[in-house]
Amino acid sequence: MILGSINNMSKFTKFLGGAALAVTLAAGATQASAGTLITDWSYEVQTGFVAFTPQPTVTGSGNNGDLPAPFTNAPTVLSWGTGDDGPSQLEVSKEVISTTGGLITNDLGGVNGALLTHRNRTIGPGPTLETATIFAPLTLTPFSPAGPALDPFDIAFNIVFEETTNFPANGGDCTPGTGGTPCADIFVLLNPGSLSTSFILDGFEYTISLFSEDLGVLSDEACAAAGAEAGCIGFITPEGEISTLQTKFNITARAVPEPGTLALLGLGLLGLGIARRRKVAA
């Protein structure tokens, strides 16, 4: 009876040893995967319109010479139409720069990016803006802890625009979901799902996400008027007013194990499984 108890105790001790080894290996794998988390970033955004239609009806000005080739000197202001108050215009802020950090990792509120401004002036009949692409490369530099700048992340906003008739014929109504007369103009963002990107640095996967609280789901009729599918994302700009769309971006991070640490973790789990099978077999 005493001998049996000793044998059982020996088996239990061996099991505990195997389990302890597995836990130790797994813990080592977790620790090995954790590098240095960048908690604060400096940033630079340069912007410009790298494509727009129709040309030459729509003209560009305010060129940004700080954009990289082949888009150096892309315009930051688009103008079209004629009216008593001047042409209608779409303008994007030339640059947003912070050299002292401010983009905090895992702060979902983020920081301000490019500002888009529409001066919706009353203009005469004729061709108007139809499409535009904003190129906005983002450069991040680790601020805390300090490190070298990363390669720029190429970000583009693809926009379609509908210059509406201010007063529909025969006293008709404006497009549903855009308000009353004079009818508002319609902007649609064609690629809202592509405004995020990820990269891995020193054991962490970082995700940059761009967003705007000024964007929303438009009515199906407004989407159709702009030639977009139902459920499109965009914003409405009232006639005779200056409307702005403030973009923002944030960065989040999560630890990711490297291939070597995954193997170490697998070895730990294998050891735990072997120890368990030995206990069952006993």
Secondary structure, 3 states (H helix, E strand, C coil): CHHHHHHHHHHHHHHHHHHHHHHHHHHHHHHHHCCCCCCEEEEEEECEEEEEECCCCCEEECCECCCCCCCCCECCEEEECCCCCCCEEEEECCEEEEEEEEEECCCCCCEEEEEEEEECCCCCCCCCCCEEEEECCEEEEEEECECCCCCCECCEEEEEEECCCCCCHHHCCCCCCCCCCCCCEEEEECCHHHCEEEEEECCEEEEEEEECCCCEECCHHHHHHCCCCCCCEEEEECCCCEEEEEEEEEEEEEECCCHHHHHHHHHHHHHHHHHHHHHHHC
